[in-house]
């Protein structure tokens, strides 16, 4: 597959196309040379073909340089996207692990508010980081899971504040249903953020390879 890609890059390269066209003109001049009967005609045609070939090669070189610059910028953007998605994936998965532990405490432990109090600072820090992450120029696939994560953290903080005000509690059906929805949301976020990271990794690898073989 790599050989096919390298061959495709070669035949579509501006400078390769320009070289082929230039060689073609000189070959055509060579085979048609028997129609040129005087040195002046040969000189005139050679000068004309040489001038056209020089123009074609110049255009090809400019096209090659532009294409390479585009690939360099594309690779740089892909690498930056990979850094952001890698950090986002690690952070979001860690945040979800924290929320799943909190879910277990609030669902099944009557004195769950004590645990809420201990991890409250961490959840608030998670909210701050998620807000900062959402403000970054994120890859398209990462926007929705990051925003969903932020909304989830806000919901958890809001309900936890209410539970803290109640003191020791026994989880009721309303809280159970809320955590059912949150659990579904967390599973969806995990999949989307992982897919976004995998996609960014493939894109960055392809962009880097495109420079090596051009």
N, C-alpha and C positions, 0 to 999 in steps of 0.2 A: 504493500500500500504506500509506503514511504517513497519507493522508487517511482511509482506513478505520479505522486505529488511533486517530486523533484523534476521529473520530465515535463509535467504540466507547467511548473514555474519557468522552466527553461524556454519552452516554446512560446510562452506568453510574455517573456521579458522584452521590454522596449528595445534594449540594446542588442539583443539577439535577433529580433525581427529586423532592426535597422541594418545589422551586419549582413543578414541574408539578402536583403534588398540591394545593398551596395554590391555584394559579390555577384548578384544576378545581373546587375547592369554592366559590370565589367565583362562577365562571361558573354552576355548578349553582344557587347561591342566586339569581343574577340571573334565570335562566329560570324558576325555580320561584316567583319573587316574587309572581306573580299570586294565589297561594294565601294570601299573607299580607295580611290586610285591615286591620290596625291598625298604627300606628307602634310600639306596644309589641312586637308580634310581630316586626316588622322589626328592632328594636333587639336583641331577645332572640336572634334567629337570627344577626344580624350579629356579635354578641358571641361566640356559640358558635362560629361558623365562624372568626372571627378568632383565638379562643383555640386552637382545634385547628390552624389554620394556623401560629400562632406556635410551637406545640410541634413540629409537623412540621419547620418551618424550623430550629429549634434542634437537633433530632436530626440533620437533614441537615448542618448546619454542623459538628457534632461529628464526624459520619462522614467528612466531607470533610477535616477537620483530621487525623483519625487515618490516613486513607488517604494523605494527602500525607506525613505523618511516616514512615509505613511505606516509601513510595517513596524518601524522602530517605535513610533508613537502608539500604535495599536498594542504592541507588546508591553510598553510601559503602563498603559491603561489597564491591560489585562492583569499585570502583576499587582497593580494597586488594588484592583477589584478582588484579587485573590487574598491579599492581606486583610482587607476589610471583612470579607466573608469568612475567612478562617477565624479571625477574632470574634466575629458575630456568632459563629457556630459554637465556639468554645464557651462564650459568655452565656448564650441563650440556653444551651444544654445544662450548664451549671445552675442557671436560674431556675430552670424547670425542675431539676433535682431538688432544689431547696423548696419549691412550691409543693412538690409531691410529698415531701416529708411533712410540711405544714398541713397538707390535706389529710394525711393519716392522723395527725394529732387532733385536728378539728373534727374529723368525722367520728373518731372512736375513743377519744380520751376526754372524759368529763372536765378535767382540769387543763384543757388545751390552751386556755388563755395565758397560762404561765409560759408555755413555749412560744406563743405569739409575741409575748413581751421580749423574750430573749433574742428572737431573730428579726424583730421589727427594724432595727438599724440596718441590717443586711438587706432587707427587702426595700427599704427606702433608698439605699445605695444602688440597688439593682434598677430601681425606677429612674434614678439620675443617669446611670450609664445608658439605659435603653433610650432615654430621651435624647442624650447626646449622639447615640448611634443613629437614631432616626433623622437627625439633622445633617448627617453626612450625605454626600452624593453616592447613594447606594446603587448597586446593580439592581436591575428591575426585579429579578426573582426574589430579592431579599427584602424589598420594601414591605410587602404584605405581612410576612411573618414577624418582622421587627415591630411594626405598628400593632399587630395582634398581641405580641408579647407585652408591649407597653400598656395596652388596654387591660390585659389580664392582671398585671401587677397592680394597676390602679384599683381594679375590682377587689383584689385580695386585701389591699391595704384598707380600703373603705369598710369592707365587712369585718376585718380584724379589729379595727378601731371600735366598731359597735360591740363586738364580743368582749373586748377589753373592758368596756364600760359596764358590762353585765357581771363580771366576775366569773367564778366557776360555773360551767354550764353543761347541759346535755344536748348534743346536736339534735336539732329538730329536722322535720322533713324538708323544710324550705332550704336549710343549709345543705342538706344532702343533695337536693336537686341542683343547687348552685354549683356544688363541687362536681357533680356529674357533667355539667356543661363545661366546666373548666378543664376537667380531665380530657374530654373530647378535644377541646381547643389546644391543649398542650401536646396531644398526640399529633394533631395536624401541624402545629408549629414545628415540632421536631422533624417531621418529614420534609417540610418545605425548606427549612433552614439547612438541612443536610443536602437536599437536592441542589440548593443554590450554591453551596460550597463545592459540591462535586462538579457542577457546571462551570464554575469559575476556575477550578483546577484544570479542567480539560481545555477551556478557552485559553488560559495562560500558557499551557504546554504547546498548543497549536500555534499560538502567536510567536512563541520563542523559536519553534522549529521553522516557521516561515522566514525568519531572518537568517538562520543558519544556512539555508539552502537557496538563498537569493543573492 
